[in-house]
Structure formats: structure tokens, C-alpha cells
Amino acid sequence: MTMSGLYLHIPFCLRKCPYCDFFSVPHRGTAVSDYVQSLAVDLQQSKKDWSGPISTLFFGGGTPSLLAPDDVARLLDLIDREYRFADDAEISLEANPGTLDLQKLAGYRAAGINRISIGLQSLDDNRLKLLGRLHDVETGLKGVHDARTAGFDNVSCDLMFAVPGQTPADLAADLDRLLDLQPEHIAVYGLTIEAGTSFAERQANGELTLPEEDEYVAAYRLLHERLSTAGYDHYEVSNFARTGKRCRHNQRYWQRLSVLGVGAGAHTFCADGWGSRWAIPNDLENYRAELQAGCNPARLIEKFDRQGAMIETLYLGLRTADGVDDVLFAKRFGCCVEEAFAQAVKRCRPQLQKIDGHWRFDLDGWLLFDTLILNFF
Ligand code: SF4
């Protein structure tokens, strides 16, 4: 199978953020560098089934910035040797500002990382404390400045909104400070309460109240307006980019293109046939043992039929400003969107429209995405 997208999962964090339900374990001793050995074995074994060249690579987590630059360099050398990078490959690494310094960033850049995604989350110390983050505002700003000094010209910043107690003026102040940094890319996330997290417990005890729906909507509109006015293209529900700086790796997911996921907790999408999804269980010990035994640690979790593939094409494509190209859809599935989903299309109007041959949600459609998309299932 050919894939030109590769994802490496780094499931370690210095400590757990109280709202997070991603798979990650506390980093202790040499856990991360030991894990790099497993990744290397996984990458070598995966070569039996997958081939490059690789045009996008993403180190996600967890906290990939716990990796030593030397380990990153070793992994990139191995990937280039085994799969080969395309000349213009996008190579991203997610970083937690609480784990960065100039030397590490310079090491990443020298190793070949050319896009860094920094989890600022907020530019207000009280909210960073509430979110249980490792860093304060000064450290976050320093992380971005150090990334520039280290030579990164493609910097993404994450920002959270709909945080308890956050007023529209607070969000506007966060945006002012964020825009001063002139990141090439911005990802925004509304805080949600996930089962099993410490925030879920605090919410159940009445100690934490999320903003009302109308406040969430107002915050999302504020983000859209401010960032669009500042020249960012709102190219996906949660993502904004300067021209030419969309995240090419994430675009592969929304376009249902193959991405090989390596590492405990990683997911793979294989586009062959109608598509299939695979996952490596969230179990570090098992991951290491299976690799040592020469087994493939990935499990098949979903094999799509034509109907499932059509639905997922819409589910993912309608998250993006490009939407779903009706001609390509018809070429792939033998019918256009309206033939396959006449009722759903009708129910999603007026937020869903076909413009220049592409089905697209407007901003209201994105705000109602979770409800509207159910019409297609
Ligand atoms: S650093 Fe990221 S992955 Fe780790 S616990 Fe916090 S939010 Fe989750």
C-alpha cells in the first residue's frame, strides 16, 4: 500500500491536564527514548505493507516535545532511509511550551522538523492555571519567539475558547496577543468536558460551569470574524491559516487519503477499496511485546462499505471550507451527493449549499455541524 502521510504518536506527558482524555502516560526516566526504539521497530516492520514517498509527517501526542532532538533526528533518518521523504515534505511536531527551550527547538529544526505546532491554549495566566497547563503566558510567548529564532517559518498555535469564566473581552484580549505573534496557522478548540477526566468530576460536583450555548456561539463567531479580518483563511471548522499554510497532514484526514499511524494509541487510515481504519491499542507494554514478537500491533477497527465511505466522505469533507466536490464524489461513488442523500441535503438547507460544484456548510452549518451531519447517517 502506498501512503504519503505518516503519523507518529508520542503518548507521554509531564502531567495530565484536567480536561484531557487523550491516551498519554506520565513521562518517567528514559521512557521516551526507550519508546523511540519501539517506534523504529514498528517503522521497519510496517515497510512490509506500506511504501512512501512521504509528503507529510506529524509527531502528535501526548507531548512530542518530550523527544530529544537526537531521537527526532534518528527517526527522521530512519524514515527517509526506509520510505524516503518527498522534496517538499511537511514535517510537523506538536510542542507543549512547558517543555521547550531554544536549544531544543534549534535541534528539532536542524533534524528536519519544518512546522511546529505550539499548544499555547491561552494568553491569560489565570486561565492557564484553571486549565492545569505546565506553562504561564511568558513561557508560551517565549516558546513562539524561540521557535522563530530557531528558524521556524511555519508556526501553528492552539487556542482554547469557551473556558469557564472567559468573557468576550477576555477572548478578544487573547486574540490580540496571539495575532501579535503572527503565527502562520491557528487551531481553536472549544473546551468540552470528557467523561473520566478531572474536569468531568468537578463539573459533576458543581465546581465547574461551562459557558451557555449562546456564549459558545458568540465566542466562535468572534474567532471567525477577528481571524478572517486579520487575513486568516477559516479552512476547517477549527483551523485557520495564512495563504499556503494550511496543515497538509490534517488535510489528508479530511480528504480520506491514506495515513499510516505508528506508536501506541495511533490510528491508521488505509484508502484502498472503500477504506479501512486500524488502531494500535493504548498499551505501551503490549505494543513493545508485540513488536518484539514480530507481530503487527494494529487492529482493524472498521472496514467501510460503499455507503459508509460515502457518509464519511461527507462527514469529513463538510468540515472544510473546500467542502465536497460533487464531480469527484460522483466519479468515486457513481452518483452525485443529491442523488445519494436527497432527504439529508434538504434537511440541511439553508446552511448547506452547492457553490461552484462543491457542497459546503456556511458558518451556521459549522456551528450546528454535530446535529446537521446526523441527517446523513
Ligand atoms: S499536554 Fe496535551 S496530551 Fe498531554 S495531558 Fe495535556 S492536553 Fe493532554
Residues whose N, C-alpha, C, O or C-beta is under 5 A from the ligand:
A	BS01	SF4	C13 R15 K16 C17 C20 F22 S24 G61 G62
